[in-house]
Every structure is written in structure tokens, then in C-alpha cells.
Amino acid sequence: MSDLRDRIGRVGVWSGLLGSSAAADERAAAAEIERLGFGAIWYSETPTGKEALVHAGLLLAATERVLVASGIANVYARDAIAAATGAAALAEAHGGRFVLGLGVSHAPAVSVRGHDYGRPVATMRAYLDAMEAAQPSFPAPPEPVPVVLAALRRRMLELAAERTAGAHPYLTTPEHTERARAILGPGPLLAPEQMVLLETDPARARETARRSVRYYLELPNYVASLRELGFGDEDLTGGGSDRLIDALVAWGDEAAIAARVRDHLDAGADHVCVQPLDASLAGQLGQLRRLAGRLLAA
């Protein structure tokens, strides 16, 4: 675990646009993120996007040093044996640079695959059991593939601490990071995602941020987590109150965004996955170029 913490660094990049980009474009983007010095590249998995393990292979082949992490791979998208053997194959082929982020996703994203959405913690526990029982018939990587869970609330965070290398919470705040660290204890990796936006005009920043946040406020798992953080109906309707938007999205200049990253680190995060808000991959890279120096010194 200490080795993973050292290798992944304090700041990585999270991008959902990699999965909707042409392979050549994402290869170039991954290589640039590596050149900028970020410690990890986190990518999403959606029902109509690139399959998570294939996607990891594309990113790993395009880079040499940076870690590549699924954020997250949906457990309903492949059985546990496929996840275990696929992750081991990637890690063995690419010097142990793959981190398998797993999550139970959300009911709408599961139903479109033709599955019934089960009890989250029980589903994940059974999946981890099956993964641990899998025995690949090819040479294993020198070290086991690190697994982290998309964990927001207490029971999933406890499972992450008990059974995996750590947790990758999404759509959270430094206050959530502090709570998550208290539940996880000092050992497991804690790698929260943080949306960021280089925009100093409050109205424009909140308008852009609200477009990105609105979707998540329709998903019960996120809503329940945000309610635990003290947000009420007035915050969770209409695309989110200004209070909610400002808590979830770090907007402003480079110094303001670096300060939010430091807030997570001070609250107990080991690694913060910054997600630049932009409609294009090129726009995300533009923000990362401006932010790299500040963030990597956070």
C-alpha cells in the first residue's frame, strides 16, 4: 500500500471524455498528461463508451510511466473472473501500472445492460470473493493488482478498507474526504475526484458547473451521500444551489483550484483526481497545462 501511495503521487487526472474520443486523440492526450507530470490517469466507463479493460490497454500502451486507473469499472459489465484475469494481464504487460477501480454503478446504468440492480455492498462483497478465487493460467504480475472501490458511504468505505487497497469517491467535498479517512483508517489509499474549472466569473463558472453536476443529482446514490454532508432539498433541485455547486466544483484561478486540492490532501486524501470541466478533450488539456505547475506543488 505504501508503494502504491508513492507511485501514484498526490495529483492525477480524471476524464470521462477519453472514453468518447478517437483512439489517436486519447493516445496523444494520455502522453501529454504523462509529460505534464500527473501521477495517474483515471477514466470512466459508461454503457455505450469504451469497455474498461480494453480502454486501459489503449492508455497503458500510449504511456510509459503514469499509472492508469479505472474510475470506475462497473461490476455488472463483466464477471469477476474476467475482471481478475483482465486486470492481471494488463498489470503483467505494463509493469504493474494498472489500478482496478470497481463500483456497483447506478440502477439506470445497470438496467440498460439487462441486469437487476442488487444490494450494493452485498453485490460488491460477492464480486470481490469471486475475484480472489480466480486463478489466471498465465504468468501473474510481480505484485497483485491494486483494487480500489467507488465508495461514498460508511458501509462501502468499510468494505474498501477491509478488502481492497482503498477508495475512490466521486462527486465529493473535502468534508467528505475527512469523513472517509476517519472510516478507512490510516492505511488504505484515499483518492477522491474533484471537478475543477478555470473560470473567475461566478455566473459563468456556476452555469458551466451546473451543466456537469445536474445529471448526478438524478442518481439516488449521490443524493444520499450529499444529504449526509448536510445538503437539503433546496440544494439538490434545479440543477443544484450555488452552495452545492461551489462545494462540488473548484472554480476560479489557478491558486483557488490548488487551494481546493490542498484542502482534500489536508483532510486525509493521498491522491486527488482532478477533472477539468470542458466540452472537449482539447479544452481539458488546455486547463491542465495551466494548472500542472500549481497542482503538482500542492
MIBA-917592 format. One record per atom (N, C-alpha, C): atom name; residue number from 1; x, y, z. Coordinates in steps of 0.05 Angstrom, whole numbers, plus 5000, padded with zeros to 4 digits. Layout:
   atome   num      X      Y      Z
      CA   NUM      X      Y      Z
...
***
This chain:
   atome   num      X      Y      Z
       N     1   5016   4976   5000
      CA     1   5000   5000   5000
       C     1   5017   5025   5000
       N     2   5039   5025   5016
      CA     2   5056   5049   5016
       C     2   5069   5052   4988
       N     3   5075   5029   4974
      CA     3   5087   5031   4948
       C     3   5067   5044   4928
       N     4   5042   5036   4929
      CA     4   5021   5049   4912
       C     4   5019   5078   4918
       N     5   5019   5086   4943
      CA     5   5017   5114   4951
       C     5   5040   5130   4939
       N     6   5064   5118   4940
      CA     6   5087   5132   4929
       C     6   5086   5134   4899
       N     7   5077   5113   4886
      CA     7   5077   5112   4857
       C     7   5056   5129   4844
       N     8   5033   5131   4857
      CA     8   5011   5146   4845
       C     8   5013   5176   4848
       N     9   5029   5185   4867
      CA     9   5033   5214   4871
       C     9   5009   5227   4883
       N    10   5010   5253   4886
      CA    10   4989   5267   4901
       C    10   4966   5278   4883
       N    11   4971   5280   4857
      CA    11   4951   5291   4839
       C    11   4950   5275   4813
       N    12   4926   5267   4805
      CA    12   4922   5254   4779
       C    12   4900   5268   4764
       N    13   4894   5257   4741
      CA    13   4874   5270   4723
       C    13   4851   5250   4719
       N    14   4827   5259   4721
      CA    14   4803   5243   4715
       C    14   4789   5255   4691
       N    15   4783   5238   4671
      CA    15   4769   5248   4647
       C    15   4750   5228   4636
       N    16   4725   5236   4634
      CA    16   4705   5220   4621
       C    16   4705   5222   4591
       N    17   4719   5243   4581
      CA    17   4720   5247   4552
       C    17   4739   5228   4537
       N    18   4757   5216   4552
      CA    18   4775   5197   4539
       C    18   4759   5174   4527
       N    19   4738   5166   4540
      CA    19   4722   5143   4531
       C    19   4704   5149   4507
       N    20   4701   5175   4500
      CA    20   4685   5182   4477
       C    20   4702   5194   4455
       N    21   4728   5193   4458
      CA    21   4747   5204   4438
       C    21   4758   5182   4420
       N    22   4767   5190   4396
      CA    22   4781   5172   4378
       C    22   4807   5162   4392
       N    23   4815   5138   4386
      CA    23   4839   5127   4399
       C    23   4863   5144   4395
       N    24   4867   5155   4371
      CA    24   4891   5171   4366
       C    24   4890   5196   4384
       N    25   4867   5208   4387
      CA    25   4865   5232   4404
       C    25   4870   5226   4433
       N    26   4860   5204   4442
      CA    26   4865   5198   4471
       C    26   4893   5188   4476
       N    27   4905   5175   4456
      CA    27   4934   5168   4460
       C    27   4951   5194   4463
       N    28   4945   5213   4446
      CA    28   4960   5238   4448
       C    28   4955   5252   4474
       N    29   4930   5252   4483
      CA    29   4923   5265   4508
       C    29   4937   5251   4532
       N    30   4936   5224   4532
      CA    30   4949   5209   4554
       C    30   4979   5215   4555
       N    31   4992   5216   4531
      CA    31   5020   5222   4531
       C    31   5026   5250   4541
       N    32   5009   5269   4535
      CA    32   5013   5296   4546
       C    32   5009   5297   4576
       N    33   4988   5284   4586
      CA    33   4983   5283   4615
       C    33   5008   5272   4629
       N    34   5020   5251   4617
      CA    34   5044   5240   4629
       C    34   5067   5260   4628
       N    35   5070   5274   4606
      CA    35   5092   5293   4604
       C    35   5088   5316   4624
       N    36   5063   5324   4629
      CA    36   5058   5345   4649
       C    36   5065   5337   4677
       N    37   5068   5311   4683
      CA    37   5077   5302   4709
       C    37   5056   5292   4728
       N    38   5031   5289   4718
      CA    38   5010   5278   4736
       C    38   5015   5249   4741
       N    39   5007   5240   4765
      CA    39   5014   5213   4773
       C    39   4997   5191   4763
       N    40   4972   5197   4754
      CA    40   4954   5176   4745
       C    40   4934   5188   4726
       N    41   4924   5171   4708
      CA    41   4901   5178   4690
       C    41   4878   5160   4698
       N    42   4856   5173   4706
      CA    42   4831   5159   4714
       C    42   4811   5163   4691
       N    43   4796   5143   4684
      CA    43   4777   5144   4663
       C    43   4751   5131   4671
       N    44   4729   5139   4658
      CA    44   4703   5128   4666
       C    44   4696   5104   4648
       N    45   4674   5091   4656
      CA    45   4662   5070   4639
       C    45   4632   5075   4639
       N    46   4621   5077   4615
      CA    46   4592   5081   4611
       C    46   4581   5059   4594
       N    47   4555   5054   4594
      CA    47   4544   5032   4578
       C    47   4551   5033   4548
       N    48   4554   5057   4537
      CA    48   4560   5060   4509
       C    48   4588   5070   4503
       N    49   4604   5072   4524
      CA    49   4632   5081   4520
       C    49   4650   5057   4517
       N    50   4676   5062   4517
      CA    50   4696   5040   4514
       C    50   4696   5022   4538
       N    51   4697   4996   4533
      CA    51   4698   4976   4554
       C    51   4723   4981   4571
       N    52   4721   4979   4598
      CA    52   4741   4989   4616
       C    52   4768   4977   4613
       N    53   4770   4950   4609
      CA    53   4796   4938   4608
       C    53   4809   4942   4581
       N    54   4794   4941   4560
      CA    54   4804   4949   4533
       C    54   4814   4977   4534
       N    55   4799   4995   4546
      CA    55   4806   5023   4548
       C    55   4832   5026   4563
       N    56   4836   5012   4585
      CA    56   4861   5013   4599
       C    56   4885   5005   4582
       N    57   4881   4985   4565
      CA    57   4902   4976   4548
       C    57   4911   4998   4528
       N    58   4891   5013   4518
      CA    58   4898   5035   4500
       C    58   4915   5056   4514
       N    59   4907   5063   4539
      CA    59   4921   5084   4554
       C    59   4948   5075   4563
       N    60   4950   5050   4571
      CA    60   4976   5040   4580
       C    60   4996   5038   4557
       N    61   4986   5030   4533
      CA    61   5004   5028   4510
       C    61   5013   5055   4500
       N    62   4998   5076   4507
      CA    62   5006   5103   4498
       C    62   5024   5117   4517
       N    63   5030   5105   4540
      CA    63   5046   5118   4561
       C    63   5068   5099   4570
       N    64   5086   5110   4587
      CA    64   5109   5094   4596
       C    64   5111   5092   4626
       N    65   5102   5113   4641
      CA    65   5107   5114   4670
       C    65   5082   5119   4686
       N    66   5063   5134   4676
      CA    66   5040   5142   4691
       C    66   5023   5118   4698
       N    67   5010   5118   4721
      CA    67   4991   5097   4727
       C    67   4965   5102   4713
       N    68   4951   5080   4706
      CA    68   4925   5082   4692
       C    68   4905   5068   4710
       N    69   4882   5082   4716
      CA    69   4863   5072   4736
       C    69   4835   5074   4725
       N    70   4819   5053   4728
      CA    70   4791   5055   4720
       C    70   4776   5069   4742
       N    71   4759   5088   4734
      CA    71   4745   5104   4755
       C    71   4716   5108   4747
       N    72   4698   5088   4746
      CA    72   4705   5061   4754
       C    72   4697   5041   4733
       N    73   4706   5016   4737
      CA    73   4696   4994   4721
       C    73   4671   4983   4735
       N    74   4649   4981   4720
      CA    74   4623   4973   4730
       C    74   4623   4942   4734
       N    75   4617   4933   4758
      CA    75   4618   4904   4763
       C    75   4597   4889   4747
       N    76   4576   4903   4738
      CA    76   4556   4890   4722
       C    76   4564   4887   4692
       N    77   4586   4899   4685
      CA    77   4595   4898   4657
       C    77   4611   4873   4650
       N    78   4622   4860   4670
      CA    78   4638   4835   4665
       C    78   4638   4819   4691
       N    79   4640   4793   4688
      CA    79   4640   4777   4713
       C    79   4667   4780   4727
       N    80   4668   4770   4752
      CA    80   4691   4775   4769
       C    80   4716   4761   4759
       N    81   4713   4737   4746
      CA    81   4736   4724   4735
       C    81   4748   4740   4712
       N    82   4731   4751   4695
      CA    82   4741   4768   4673
       C    82   4755   4792   4684
       N    83   4745   4804   4705
      CA    83   4758   4827   4717
       C    83   4785   4820   4728
       N    84   4786   4798   4743
      CA    84   4812   4789   4755
       C    84   4833   4782   4734
       N    85   4825   4767   4714
      CA    85   4845   4758   4694
       C    85   4852   4782   4676
       N    86   4833   4798   4669
      CA    86   4839   4821   4652
       C    86   4857   4841   4665
       N    87   4852   4847   4691
      CA    87   4869   4865   4705
       C    87   4897   4854   4709
       N    88   4899   4828   4714
      CA    88   4926   4816   4718
       C    88   4941   4817   4691
       N    89   4928   4812   4669
      CA    89   4942   4813   4643
       C    89   4952   4841   4637
       N    90   4936   4861   4643
      CA    90   4945   4889   4639
       C    90   4969   4895   4656
       N    91   4967   4888   4682
      CA    91   4989   4895   4700
       C    91   5015   4880   4693
       N    92   5013   4855   4685
      CA    92   5037   4840   4677
       C    92   5050   4851   4652
       N    93   5033   4860   4633
      CA    93   5044   4870   4608
       C    93   5055   4898   4610
       N    94   5047   4913   4630
      CA    94   5054   4942   4632
       C    94   5067   4949   4658
       N    95   5083   4932   4669
      CA    95   5099   4939   4692
       C    95   5083   4946   4717
       N    96   5060   4934   4721
      CA    96   5045   4939   4745
       C    96   5033   4967   4746
       N    97   5028   4980   4723
      CA    97   5018   5007   4723
       C    97   4987   5009   4724
       N    98   4973   4987   4726
      CA    98   4944   4988   4725
       C    98   4932   4986   4753
       N    99   4913   5003   4758
      CA    99   4897   5003   4783
       C    99   4868   4997   4775
       N   100   4856   4977   4787
      CA   100   4829   4970   4780
       C   100   4809   4983   4800
       N   101   4796   5004   4791
      CA   101   4775   5016   4806
       C   101   4749   5002   4800
       N   102   4735   4992   4820
      CA   102   4710   4978   4816
       C   102   4687   4993   4830
       N   103   4663   4991   4818
      CA   103   4639   5003   4830
       C   103   4614   4988   4822
       N   104   4593   4992   4838
      CA   104   4568   4979   4832
       C   104   4551   4997   4814
       N   105   4561   5021   4807
      CA   105   4547   5039   4789
       C   105   4520   5047   4800
       N   106   4501   5052   4782
      CA   106   4475   5062   4790
       C   106   4453   5046   4775
       N   107   4430   5045   4786
      CA   107   4409   5029   4774
       C   107   4404   5035   4744
       N   108   4402   5060   4735
      CA   108   4397   5065   4707
       C   108   4418   5054   4689
       N   109   4444   5055   4697
      CA   109   4466   5046   4681
       C   109   4468   5015   4681
       N   110   4455   5003   4701
      CA   110   4455   4974   4703
       C   110   4431   4962   4687
       N   111   4408   4975   4689
      CA   111   4384   4964   4676
       C   111   4388   4964   4646
       N   112   4402   4983   4634
      CA   112   4405   4984   4605
       C   112   4423   4960   4596
       N   113   4438   4948   4614
      CA   113   4453   4924   4607
       C   113   4437   4899   4610
       N   114   4412   4901   4620
      CA   114   4395   4878   4623
       C   114   4398   4865   4650
       N   115   4409   4879   4670
      CA   115   4413   4867   4696
       C   115   4395   4880   4717
       N   116   4390   4866   4738
      CA   116   4376   4877   4761
       C   116   4396   4889   4781
       N   117   4391   4912   4791
      CA   117   4409   4926   4809
       C   117   4406   4914   4837
       N   118   4427   4901   4847
      CA   118   4426   4887   4873
       C   118   4434   4906   4896
       N   119   4434   4895   4920
      CA   119   4443   4910   4943
       C   119   4473   4916   4940
       N   120   4480   4942   4941
      CA   120   4508   4949   4933
       C   120   4530   4935   4948
       N   121   4529   4936   4975
      CA   121   4551   4925   4990
       C   121   4553   4894   4987
       N   122   4530   4881   4988
      CA   122   4530   4852   4985
       C   122   4539   4844   4957
       N   123   4531   4859   4937
      CA   123   4540   4854   4909
       C   123   4570   4856   4907
       N   124   4581   4878   4918
      CA   124   4609   4882   4916
       C   124   4625   4862   4932
       N   125   4615   4854   4955
      CA   125   4629   4834   4971
       C   125   4631   4808   4956
       N   126   4609   4799   4945
      CA   126   4608   4774   4930
       C   126   4627   4776   4905
       N   127   4628   4799   4893
      CA   127   4645   4802   4869
       C   127   4675   4800   4877
       N   128   4682   4812   4900
      CA   128   4710   4810   4909
       C   128   4717   4782   4917
       N   129   4698   4768   4929
      CA   129   4702   4739   4935
       C   129   4709   4723   4910
       N   130   4693   4728   4889
      CA   130   4697   4713   4865
       C   130   4724   4721   4851
       N   131   4731   4746   4852
      CA   131   4756   4755   4841
       C   131   4780   4741   4855
       N   132   4778   4740   4882
      CA   132   4800   4728   4897
       C   132   4803   4698   4891
       N   133   4781   4685   4884
      CA   133   4782   4657   4878
       C   133   4792   4651   4850
       N   134   4793   4671   4833
      CA   134   4802   4667   4805
       C   134   4832   4660   4804
       N   135   4839   4642   4787
      CA   135   4867   4633   4784
       C   135   4876   4636   4755
       N   136   4888   4658   4747
      CA   136   4897   4661   4719
       C   136   4916   4638   4711
       N   137   4914   4630   4687
      CA   137   4932   4609   4677
       C   137   4956   4619   4662
       N   138   4961   4645   4665
      CA   138   4984   4658   4652
       C   138   5002   4670   4673
       N   139   5027   4678   4667
      CA   139   5044   4689   4687
       C   139   5031   4714   4701
       N   140   5032   4713   4727
      CA   140   5019   4735   4742
       C   140   5039   4759   4744
       N   141   5028   4783   4748
      CA   141   5046   4806   4752
       C   141   5061   4802   4779
       N   142   5085   4814   4782
      CA   142   5101   4810   4806
       C   142   5086   4817   4832
       N   143   5068   4838   4830
      CA   143   5052   4846   4853
       C   143   5023   4844   4846
       N   144   5005   4838   4865
      CA   144   4977   4837   4860
       C   144   4967   4864   4849
       N   145   4947   4863   4831
      CA   145   4936   4888   4820
       C   145   4921   4903   4843
       N   146   4928   4929   4847
      CA   146   4913   4944   4868
       C   146   4884   4948   4859
       N   147   4866   4943   4877
      CA   147   4837   4947   4873
       C   147   4828   4969   4892
       N   148   4813   4988   4881
      CA   148   4800   5009   4898
       C   148   4771   5009   4891
       N   149   4754   5017   4911
      CA   149   4725   5016   4907
       C   149   4714   5045   4905
       N   150   4694   5048   4888
      CA   150   4679   5073   4887
       C   150   4661   5073   4911
       N   151   4671   5085   4933
      CA   151   4657   5084   4959
       C   151   4650   5112   4968
       N   152   4625   5116   4975
      CA   152   4616   5142   4985
       C   152   4607   5141   5014
       N   153   4592   5120   5022
      CA   153   4580   5119   5048
       C   153   4594   5098   5065
       N   154   4587   5098   5091
      CA   154   4602   5083   5111
       C   154   4607   5054   5103
       N   155   4586   5039   5096
      CA   155   4589   5010   5093
       C   155   4607   5003   5069
       N   156   4605   5018   5047
      CA   156   4623   5013   5025
       C   156   4651   5021   5031
       N   157   4654   5043   5046
      CA   157   4681   5051   5054
       C   157   4693   5030   5073
       N   158   4677   5019   5091
      CA   158   4687   4998   5108
       C   158   4696   4974   5093
       N   159   4680   4967   5072
      CA   159   4688   4944   5055
       C   159   4714   4950   5040
       N   160   4717   4974   5031
      CA   160   4742   4982   5017
       C   160   4766   4979   5035
       N   161   4763   4987   5060
      CA   161   4785   4985   5080
       C   161   4791   4956   5086
       N   162   4770   4940   5088
      CA   162   4773   4912   5095
       C   162   4784   4894   5074
       N   163   4777   4900   5048
      CA   163   4783   4880   5027
       C   163   4800   4891   5004
       N   164   4805   4917   5003
      CA   164   4819   4928   4979
       C   164   4841   4947   4987
       N   165   4854   4959   4967
      CA   165   4875   4978   4972
       C   165   4865   5005   4980
       N   166   4838   5010   4976
      CA   166   4828   5037   4984
       C   166   4803   5044   4970
       N   167   4798   5071   4969
      CA   167   4772   5081   4959
       C   167   4777   5104   4939
       N   168   4758   5106   4920
      CA   168   4758   5127   4900
       C   168   4731   5140   4900
       N   169   4725   5158   4919
      CA   169   4699   5172   4919
       C   169   4697   5192   4897
       N   170   4673   5195   4886
      CA   170   4667   5213   4864
       C   170   4646   5232   4873
       N   171   4648   5257   4863
      CA   171   4628   5278   4869
       C   171   4627   5284   4900
       N   172   4649   5291   4910
      CA   172   4651   5295   4939
       C   172   4664   5322   4945
       N   173   4668   5327   4971
      CA   173   4679   5352   4981
       C   173   4702   5345   5001
       N   174   4718   5364   5008
      CA   174   4738   5359   5029
       C   174   4726   5349   5055
       N   175   4702   5358   5061
      CA   175   4688   5348   5085
       C   175   4683   5318   5083
       N   176   4675   5309   5059
      CA   176   4671   5280   5055
       C   176   4698   5266   5058
       N   177   4719   5278   5047
      CA   177   4746   5266   5049
       C   177   4754   5261   5078
       N   178   4748   5281   5095
      CA   178   4755   5278   5123
       C   178   4739   5255   5136
       N   179   4713   5253   5129
      CA   179   4697   5231   5140
       C   179   4707   5204   5129
       N   180   4713   5203   5103
      CA   180   4722   5178   5091
       C   180   4748   5169   5104
       N   181   4767   5187   5109
      CA   181   4792   5179   5121
       C   181   4787   5168   5149
       N   182   4769   5180   5164
      CA   182   4763   5170   5191
       C   182   4752   5142   5190
       N   183   4736   5136   5170
      CA   183   4724   5109   5167
       C   183   4745   5089   5157
       N   184   4761   5097   5137
      CA   184   4781   5079   5125
       C   184   4803   5073   5144
       N   185   4810   5092   5162
      CA   185   4834   5089   5178
       C   185   4858   5099   5162
       N   186   4882   5097   5174
      CA   186   4906   5109   5161
       C   186   4917   5094   5138
       N   187   4912   5068   5136
      CA   187   4926   5052   5116
       C   187   4917   5054   5088
       N   188   4891   5051   5082
      CA   188   4882   5049   5054
       C   188   4886   5075   5038
       N   189   4890   5072   5013
      CA   189   4891   5095   4995
       C   189   4864   5109   4993
       N   190   4864   5136   4994
      CA   190   4840   5152   4991
       C   190   4845   5171   4968
       N   191   4830   5167   4946
      CA   191   4835   5182   4921
       C   191   4809   5195   4911
       N   192   4800   5217   4923
      CA   192   4775   5229   4914
       C   192   4778   5244   4887
       N   193   4756   5244   4873
      CA   193   4754   5260   4848
       C   193   4746   5289   4855
       N   194   4756   5308   4840
      CA   194   4749   5336   4845
       C   194   4746   5350   4818
       N   195   4721   5359   4812
      CA   195   4717   5375   4788
       C   195   4729   5403   4791
       N   196   4742   5412   4770
      CA   196   4755   5439   4771
       C   196   4749   5454   4745
       N   197   4750   5480   4748
      CA   197   4743   5498   4725
       C   197   4758   5524   4727
       N   198   4775   5530   4708
      CA   198   4789   5555   4707
       C   198   4770   5576   4696
       N   199   4755   5589   4713
      CA   199   4736   5610   4706
       C   199   4732   5627   4731
       N   200   4738   5653   4729
      CA   200   4736   5670   4752
       C   200   4710   5685   4754
       N   201   4694   5685   4733
      CA   201   4668   5698   4734
       C   201   4648   5680   4748
       N   202   4636   5688   4771
      CA   202   4619   5669   4785
       C   202   4595   5659   4769
       N   203   4582   5676   4754
      CA   203   4558   5667   4739
       C   203   4566   5647   4718
       N   204   4587   5653   4702
      CA   204   4595   5634   4681
       C   204   4605   5608   4693
       N   205   4620   5610   4715
      CA   205   4631   5586   4728
       C   205   4608   5568   4738
       N   206   4589   5580   4751
      CA   206   4567   5563   4762
       C   206   4549   5552   4740
       N   207   4546   5567   4718
      CA   207   4530   5557   4696
       C   207   4543   5532   4684
       N   208   4569   5534   4679
      CA   208   4584   5511   4668
       C   208   4584   5488   4687
       N   209   4589   5493   4713
      CA   209   4590   5472   4733
       C   209   4563   5459   4736
       N   210   4542   5474   4735
      CA   210   4515   5463   4739
       C   210   4508   5443   4716
       N   211   4517   5449   4692
      CA   211   4512   5431   4670
       C   211   4525   5404   4675
       N   212   4548   5403   4688
      CA   212   4562   5378   4694
       C   212   4551   5364   4718
       N   213   4540   5379   4737
      CA   213   4531   5367   4762
       C   213   4502   5357   4760
       N   214   4486   5370   4743
      CA   214   4457   5364   4742
       C   214   4451   5335   4739
       N   215   4465   5321   4722
      CA   215   4459   5292   4717
       C   215   4461   5276   4743
       N   216   4482   5281   4759
      CA   216   4487   5265   4782
       C   216   4465   5269   4804
       N   217   4451   5291   4803
      CA   217   4431   5297   4823
       C   217   4405   5281   4817
       N   218   4405   5265   4795
      CA   218   4383   5247   4789
       C   218   4389   5219   4798
       N   219   4412   5214   4810
      CA   219   4421   5187   4818
       C   219   4420   5185   4848
       N   220   4403   5166   4859
      CA   220   4399   5165   4887
       C   220   4424   5161   4904
       N   221   4444   5146   4894
      CA   221   4468   5141   4910
       C   221   4483   5168   4916
       N   222   4485   5185   4896
      CA   222   4498   5211   4901
       C   222   4481   5229   4919
       N   223   4455   5229   4914
      CA   223   4438   5246   4930
       C   223   4439   5238   4960
       N   224   4439   5212   4965
      CA   224   4441   5203   4993
       C   224   4467   5212   5006
       N   225   4489   5210   4991
      CA   225   4515   5218   5001
       C   225   4515   5248   5007
       N   226   4504   5264   4989
      CA   226   4504   5293   4992
       C   226   4486   5301   5016
       N   227   4464   5287   5020
      CA   227   4447   5292   5043
       C   227   4462   5287   5069
       N   228   4478   5267   5070
      CA   228   4494   5261   5093
       C   228   4514   5284   5099
       N   229   4522   5298   5078
      CA   229   4540   5321   5082
       C   229   4526   5347   5089
       N   230   4499   5345   5092
      CA   230   4484   5368   5101
       C   230   4470   5384   5080
       N   231   4469   5374   5056
      CA   231   4454   5388   5035
       C   231   4425   5379   5035
       N   232   4407   5397   5031
      CA   232   4378   5391   5033
       C   232   4364   5395   5006
       N   233   4338   5393   5006
      CA   233   4322   5395   4982
       C   233   4328   5420   4966
       N   234   4332   5442   4980
      CA   234   4337   5468   4967
       C   234   4363   5468   4952
       N   235   4382   5450   4960
      CA   235   4408   5448   4947
       C   235   4407   5429   4923
       N   236   4390   5409   4925
      CA   236   4391   5386   4907
       C   236   4372   5387   4884
       N   237   4356   5408   4881
      CA   237   4337   5412   4859
       C   237   4347   5434   4841
       N   238   4334   5435   4817
      CA   238   4341   5456   4798
       C   238   4369   5456   4788
       N   239   4382   5433   4788
      CA   239   4410   5432   4779
       C   239   4430   5438   4801
       N   240   4420   5444   4825
      CA   240   4438   5448   4848
       C   240   4440   5478   4855
       N   241   4439   5483   4881
      CA   241   4442   5510   4891
       C   241   4470   5520   4887
       N   242   4474   5547   4889
      CA   242   4501   5558   4887
       C   242   4519   5545   4909
       N   243   4507   5541   4933
      CA   243   4522   5529   4955
       C   243   4532   5502   4947
       N   244   4515   5486   4935
      CA   244   4523   5459   4927
       C   244   4544   5460   4905
       N   245   4539   5476   4885
      CA   245   4557   5478   4862
       C   245   4585   5486   4872
       N   246   4586   5506   4889
      CA   246   4612   5516   4899
       C   246   4626   5495   4915
       N   247   4611   5478   4929
      CA   247   4623   5457   4945
       C   247   4634   5434   4928
       N   248   4621   5428   4905
      CA   248   4629   5405   4889
       C   248   4649   5412   4867
       N   249   4649   5437   4858
      CA   249   4666   5445   4836
       C   249   4685   5468   4845
       N   250   4710   5463   4842
      CA   250   4730   5483   4849
       C   250   4734   5501   4824
       N   251   4724   5526   4826
      CA   251   4727   5544   4803
       C   251   4742   5569   4812
       N   252   4753   5583   4792
      CA   252   4769   5607   4798
       C   252   4795   5606   4783
       N   253   4815   5618   4795
      CA   253   4842   5618   4782
       C   253   4858   5594   4791
       N   254   4883   5593   4782
      CA   254   4900   5570   4788
       C   254   4904   5568   4819
       N   255   4906   5590   4832
      CA   255   4911   5589   4861
       C   255   4886   5578   4876
       N   256   4862   5586   4867
      CA   256   4838   5576   4880
       C   256   4835   5546   4877
       N   257   4841   5536   4853
      CA   257   4838   5507   4849
       C   257   4859   5492   4864
       N   258   4884   5502   4864
      CA   258   4905   5489   4880
       C   258   4897   5488   4910
       N   259   4884   5509   4919
      CA   259   4876   5510   4947
       C   259   4856   5488   4954
       N   260   4837   5483   4935
      CA   260   4817   5462   4940
       C   260   4831   5434   4940
       N   261   4850   5430   4922
      CA   261   4865   5405   4923
       C   261   4880   5402   4949
       N   262   4892   5423   4959
      CA   262   4905   5422   4985
       C   262   4885   5416   5007
       N   263   4861   5427   5005
      CA   263   4840   5421   5025
       C   263   4835   5391   5027
       N   264   4833   5378   5004
      CA   264   4829   5348   5004
       C   264   4854   5334   5017
       N   265   4877   5343   5009
      CA   265   4901   5330   5020
       C   265   4903   5334   5050
       N   266   4897   5358   5059
      CA   266   4898   5364   5088
       C   266   4876   5348   5103
       N   267   4854   5342   5089
      CA   267   4832   5327   5101
       C   267   4838   5297   5102
       N   268   4859   5288   5089
      CA   268   4866   5259   5091
       C   268   4868   5245   5064
       N   269   4864   5259   5042
      CA   269   4868   5246   5016
       C   269   4897   5241   5011
       N   270   4903   5218   4998
      CA   270   4930   5212   4989
       C   270   4935   5223   4961
       N   271   4914   5223   4945
      CA   271   4916   5229   4917
       C   271   4889   5242   4909
       N   272   4890   5264   4894
      CA   272   4866   5278   4885
       C   272   4865   5276   4855
       N   273   4842   5266   4844
      CA   273   4838   5263   4816
       C   273   4823   5287   4805
       N   274   4837   5306   4792
      CA   274   4824   5330   4783
       C   274   4811   5325   4756
       N   275   4786   5334   4753
      CA   275   4771   5332   4729
       C   275   4765   5359   4717
       N   276   4780   5368   4697
      CA   276   4774   5395   4686
       C   276   4748   5394   4671
       N   277   4731   5413   4676
      CA   277   4705   5414   4662
       C   277   4708   5429   4636
       N   278   4704   5415   4614
      CA   278   4704   5426   4588
       C   278   4690   5407   4569
       N   279   4678   5418   4548
      CA   279   4663   5401   4529
       C   279   4681   5385   4511
       N   280   4707   5392   4510
      CA   280   4725   5378   4491
       C   280   4750   5369   4506
       N   281   4763   5348   4495
      CA   281   4787   5338   4506
       C   281   4810   5359   4504
       N   282   4810   5373   4482
      CA   282   4830   5394   4478
       C   282   4827   5416   4499
       N   283   4802   5422   4506
      CA   283   4797   5442   4527
       C   283   4806   5433   4554
       N   284   4802   5407   4560
      CA   284   4811   5396   4585
       C   284   4842   5398   4586
       N   285   4855   5391   4565
      CA   285   4884   5392   4564
       C   285   4894   5420   4568
       N   286   4880   5439   4556
      CA   286   4888   5467   4559
       C   286   4887   5476   4589
       N   287   4867   5468   4603
      CA   287   4866   5474   4632
       C   287   4888   5460   4647
       N   288   4893   5435   4640
      CA   288   4914   5420   4654
       C   288   4941   5432   4650
       N   289   4947   5443   4626
      CA   289   4972   5456   4622
       C   289   4975   5480   4641
       N   290   4954   5495   4644
      CA   290   4955   5519   4661
       C   290   4957   5511   4691
       N   291   4946   5488   4698
      CA   291   4944   5480   4726
       C   291   4967   5463   4736
       N   292   4981   5450   4718
      CA   292   5001   5430   4726
       C   292   5021   5440   4746
       N   293   5033   5463   4741
      CA   293   5053   5473   4759
       C   293   5043   5477   4787
       N   294   5020   5489   4790
      CA   294   5008   5495   4816
       C   294   4999   5469   4830
       N   295   4986   5452   4815
      CA   295   4974   5428   4828
       C   295   4996   5408   4836
       N   296   5016   5405   4820
      CA   296   5037   5386   4827
       C   296   5055   5396   4850
       N   297   5052   5422   4857
      CA   297   5066   5432   4880
       C   297   5048   5434   4905
       N   298   5023   5425   4902
      CA   298   5003   5427   4924
       C   298   5011   5410   4948
***
